[in-house]
Amino acid sequence: MGDAATAKTSVAKSKKPTRDGFGEGLRELGNLRPEVVAVSGDLGDSTRAKWFGDEHPERFFEVGIAEQNLVSTAAGLALTGKIPFANSFSAFITGRAWEQIRISVCYMDANVKIVGSHGGLSVGPDGATAEALEDIAAMRILPRMTVIVPCDAEQARAATLALGDHVGPAYLRCGRAPVPVLTNPETEFEIGKARLAREGEDLTLVACGVTVYFALLAAEVLSREGIEARVLDMHTIKPLDTKALAAAAEETGALLSVEEHTIHGGLGGAIAEWLAQNANVPFKIMGVPDKFGQSGEFEELVEVYGLGPDSIAKEARKICARKG
């Protein structure tokens, strides 16, 4: 990922997939809340929901490779008072079962937590058909749906625990590839409230998922050039933390969003919708161009689509120049 990726940073000490954080959080939540159940589509090992099933087999339901049935079953369980975590690969559960999520979950306001593992580029060598680059957009446009993209495994664990208390439909996106751990068990997590990952006054990098780490590395590069970038970890895409965005627009005067998702309809799209009606500052969306993904190792794909820290720093300089 270029020079910036190898730069020393104090923000990451180890790597772990966010799907592992979900598995740990669900197992912990299952010990706290007897109404929590898991519904899997023959991918419980991969999504880590099986970790919950190993301790609570009576609350783990395997429905096979049938995502529409998976979501419908979860909706039915929710309407009887359970808190189902319906899980599969992001591309499958948000794609094949979108109509069931729209009607059986969102329209019915069912308390179902949709968990999409292997989201974004992290599916790597499995290729375009399993590479969810549109899932955030597909979930964000649904009424009543909350959308969360954790930056690391610890935040994924915290988000899973928080979803146990959250009432209503929600989508949690996790990744397959190990990513740097930026937070710890003491780090505050609140649905709908962005985390200030780095102070700065010259521009704001708004990121979600693993791109928070890339943004922090880019900020270190920029700092050596005299540009101090604020980094916002916007783990909740919906509801968007507009208070944090308003402060960033006013105090730094420029925004750059970064996400492991198509440039259409994701984090950048949500910010653009808000900015167009509330603030007039330079802004650009960084993400995967309007095309299908491809096979490759995660680190290679990040470089192919220009989402690494060097690319972020390059765009940040352009944004700063537009401030005039």
C-alpha positions in Angstrom: 0.0 0.0 0.0 2.8 2.4 -0.7 5.1 4.3 1.6 2.4 5.5 3.9 1.2 2.0 4.7 4.6 1.1 6.1 4.9 4.2 8.1 5.1 3.7 11.8 1.9 4.4 13.6 0.7 4.0 17.1 -2.9 3.4 16.2 -2.6 -0.3 15.3 -0.9 -3.1 17.2 -2.5 -6.2 15.9 -4.8 -7.5 13.1 -8.1 -9.3 13.3 -11.1 -9.7 11.0 -14.2 -7.8 12.0 -16.2 -11.0 11.5 -14.3 -12.4 14.5 -15.5 -9.4 16.5 -19.0 -10.1 15.5 -18.7 -13.8 16.5 -17.3 -12.8 19.9 -19.9 -10.2 20.5 -22.7 -12.5 19.5 -21.5 -15.2 21.8 -21.2 -12.7 24.7 -24.6 -11.2 23.9 -26.1 -14.7 23.9 -24.9 -15.2 27.4 -26.6 -12.0 28.5 -29.8 -12.1 26.5 -31.8 -15.4 26.3 -34.0 -14.0 23.5 -31.0 -13.7 21.1 -31.0 -16.3 18.3 -28.9 -16.8 15.2 -30.2 -17.8 11.8 -27.5 -18.9 9.3 -27.4 -19.7 5.6 -24.9 -22.6 5.6 -22.0 -20.1 6.3 -22.0 -20.0 10.1 -18.4 -21.0 10.2 -17.4 -18.2 7.9 -19.5 -15.5 9.4 -18.4 -16.8 12.9 -22.1 -17.1 14.0 -21.2 -20.7 14.7 -19.3 -19.6 17.8 -22.7 -18.6 19.2 -24.2 -21.9 18.1 -21.5 -23.9 19.8 -22.6 -22.5 23.2 -26.3 -22.2 22.4 -27.2 -24.9 20.0 -30.9 -24.7 20.9 -30.9 -21.0 19.7 -28.9 -21.6 16.4 -30.9 -22.3 13.3 -29.3 -23.5 10.1 -31.6 -23.0 7.1 -29.2 -23.9 4.3 -28.3 -21.9 1.2 -31.7 -20.1 1.0 -31.3 -16.4 1.9 -34.9 -15.4 1.3 -36.1 -18.2 3.6 -33.3 -17.2 6.1 -34.6 -13.6 6.4 -38.2 -14.6 6.5 -37.5 -17.1 9.3 -35.6 -14.3 11.2 -38.6 -11.9 10.7 -41.0 -14.5 12.1 -38.7 -15.1 15.1 -38.5 -11.4 15.7 -42.3 -11.1 15.7 -42.5 -13.7 18.5 -40.1 -11.6 20.7 -36.8 -13.1 19.8 -33.7 -11.0 18.7 -32.5 -12.8 15.6 -29.1 -12.2 14.0 -29.6 -13.3 10.4 -26.2 -13.8 8.9 -24.6 -14.8 5.6 -22.1 -13.2 3.1 -23.0 -9.6 2.4 -23.4 -10.1 -1.3 -26.0 -12.8 -0.8 -28.0 -11.6 2.2 -28.4 -8.0 1.0 -28.9 -9.0 -2.6 -30.9 -12.2 -2.9 -33.0 -11.4 0.1 -33.5 -7.7 -0.4 -37.2 -7.9 -1.0 -37.7 -10.0 2.2 -35.6 -7.5 4.1 -37.7 -4.6 2.6 -41.1 -6.1 3.4 -40.8 -8.8 6.1 -38.2 -6.8 8.2 -38.4 -3.1 7.5 -42.1 -2.7 6.5 -43.0 -4.9 9.5 -40.5 -3.0 11.7 -39.2 -6.4 12.8 -36.3 -6.5 15.3 -34.0 -8.3 12.9 -30.3 -7.8 12.8 -28.9 -8.5 9.3 -25.2 -9.4 9.4 -23.3 -9.4 6.2 -19.8 -11.0 6.4 -17.1 -10.8 3.7 -18.2 -7.3 2.8 -16.4 -5.0 0.4 -13.0 -6.0 -1.1 -12.2 -8.3 1.8 -13.7 -11.3 0.0 -10.5 -11.1 -2.1 -9.9 -14.1 -4.4 -13.5 -15.2 -4.4 -14.1 -12.6 -7.0 -16.8 -10.2 -8.2 -19.9 -12.4 -7.7 -19.2 -12.6 -3.9 -17.8 -9.1 -3.6 -20.4 -6.9 -2.0 -19.7 -3.3 -3.1 -23.3 -2.2 -3.2 -24.6 -3.5 0.1 -24.4 -0.3 2.1 -26.4 1.5 -0.6 -29.0 -1.3 -0.8 -29.5 -1.3 3.0 -29.3 2.5 3.5 -32.2 3.3 1.3 -34.6 1.1 3.3 -36.9 3.0 5.7 -36.3 2.1 9.4 -32.9 0.4 8.6 -29.8 1.3 10.7 -26.5 0.6 9.0 -23.2 0.0 10.8 -19.7 -0.6 9.3 -17.2 -1.2 12.1 -13.6 -0.2 11.7 -12.1 -3.1 13.5 -12.9 -6.3 15.4 -13.3 -4.7 18.8 -15.7 -2.2 17.3 -17.6 -5.0 15.6 -17.9 -6.7 19.0 -19.1 -3.5 20.6 -21.6 -2.9 17.8 -23.0 -6.4 18.1 -23.5 -5.9 21.9 -25.2 -2.5 21.2 -27.5 -4.1 18.6 -28.8 -6.3 21.4 -30.3 -3.2 23.0 -31.2 -1.5 19.7 -34.9 -2.0 18.7 -35.6 -2.2 15.0 -34.0 -3.4 11.8 -30.3 -3.1 11.5 -27.5 -4.1 9.1 -24.0 -4.8 10.4 -21.3 -5.2 7.7 -18.2 -7.2 8.6 -15.1 -8.2 6.6 -13.2 -11.4 5.9 -9.6 -10.1 5.9 -7.7 -9.3 9.1 -7.5 -5.6 9.6 -5.6 -3.5 12.2 -7.2 -3.1 15.6 -7.7 0.6 16.4 -10.0 0.5 19.4 -10.1 -1.3 22.7 -12.8 -2.5 25.1 -12.8 0.9 26.8 -13.4 2.8 23.6 -16.9 4.4 23.6 -19.3 3.1 21.0 -22.7 4.6 20.4 -24.9 3.8 17.4 -25.3 7.0 15.4 -22.4 8.9 17.0 -19.1 9.2 15.0 -15.8 8.5 16.8 -13.2 11.3 16.6 -10.1 9.2 15.6 -7.7 12.1 15.1 -7.8 15.9 15.7 -7.1 18.3 12.9 -8.1 21.7 11.5 -7.2 21.8 7.8 -9.6 19.2 6.4 -11.6 16.2 7.6 -11.2 12.6 6.4 -14.5 10.8 7.0 -14.1 7.0 6.7 -15.7 3.7 7.7 -14.5 0.2 8.0 -10.9 -0.5 7.3 -10.5 2.8 5.5 -10.4 4.5 8.9 -6.9 3.0 9.3 -5.9 4.1 5.8 -7.2 7.6 6.6 -5.1 7.7 9.8 -2.0 6.7 7.9 -2.7 9.4 5.3 -3.1 11.9 8.1 0.3 11.1 9.4 1.8 11.7 5.9 -0.1 15.0 5.6 1.0 16.1 9.0 4.7 15.8 8.0 3.8 18.3 5.2 2.1 20.7 7.6 -1.4 19.7 6.8 -3.4 18.5 9.9 -6.3 16.3 9.0 -9.2 15.4 11.3 -10.3 11.8 11.0 -13.8 10.8 11.7 -14.7 7.2 12.2 -18.2 7.2 10.8 -19.1 3.7 11.8 -22.8 4.4 11.6 -23.8 5.3 8.0 -27.5 5.6 9.0 -28.4 7.5 11.1 -25.6 9.7 10.0 -23.9 11.8 12.7 -24.8 15.2 11.2 -23.7 17.1 14.3 -20.1 15.8 13.8 -20.3 16.6 10.1 -21.5 20.1 10.7 -18.6 20.7 13.2 -16.1 19.3 10.7 -17.4 21.5 7.8 -17.3 24.6 9.9 -14.0 24.0 11.7 -12.0 22.4 8.9 -13.7 23.8 5.8 -13.2 20.7 3.6 -14.3 17.0 3.6 -13.0 13.8 1.9 -14.9 10.6 2.4 -13.3 7.1 2.0 -15.0 3.8 1.8 -14.6 0.2 0.7 -17.8 0.4 -1.4 -19.0 1.8 -4.7 -18.9 5.6 -4.9 -22.6 5.6 -5.4 -25.0 5.4 -2.4 -22.7 4.6 0.5 -21.0 6.7 3.1 -20.0 9.4 0.5 -23.5 9.5 -0.9 -25.0 10.0 2.5 -22.6 12.8 3.3 -23.2 14.4 -0.1 -26.9 14.4 0.4 -26.5 16.2 3.8 -23.8 18.7 2.5 -25.9 19.7 -0.5 -28.6 20.9 1.8 -26.6 22.2 4.8 -23.1 23.3 4.0 -21.0 24.6 1.1 -17.5 23.2 1.5 -15.1 21.3 -0.9 -15.9 17.6 -0.8 -15.0 14.5 -2.7 -16.0 10.8 -2.5 -13.3 8.1 -2.6 -14.5 4.5 -3.2 -14.7 1.8 -5.8 -15.6 3.2 -9.3 -18.9 2.4 -11.0 -17.9 -1.2 -12.0 -17.9 -4.7 -10.7 -15.1 -6.0 -8.5 -12.5 -8.6 -9.4 -10.4 -11.4 -7.9 -7.3 -10.5 -5.9 -5.7 -10.3 -2.5 -7.3 -7.7 -0.3 -4.2 -5.5 -0.2 -3.8 -5.7 -4.0 -7.5 -4.7 -4.5 -7.1 -1.7 -2.2 -4.2 -0.5 -4.4 -6.1 -1.3 -7.7 -9.0 0.9 -6.6 -6.8 3.7 -5.2 -8.0 3.5 -1.6 -4.6 3.2 0.2 -3.1 6.0 2.3 -1.0 7.5 -0.4 -4.0 7.9 -2.7 -6.0 9.4 0.2 -3.2 11.9 1.0 -3.0 12.9 -2.7 -6.8 13.7 -2.8 -6.5 15.5 0.5 -4.0 17.9 -0.9 -6.3 18.6 -3.8 -9.2 19.3 -1.5 -7.1 21.6 0.6 -6.1 23.5 -2.6 -9.8 24.0 -3.4 -10.3 25.8 -0.1 -8.6 28.9 -1.7 
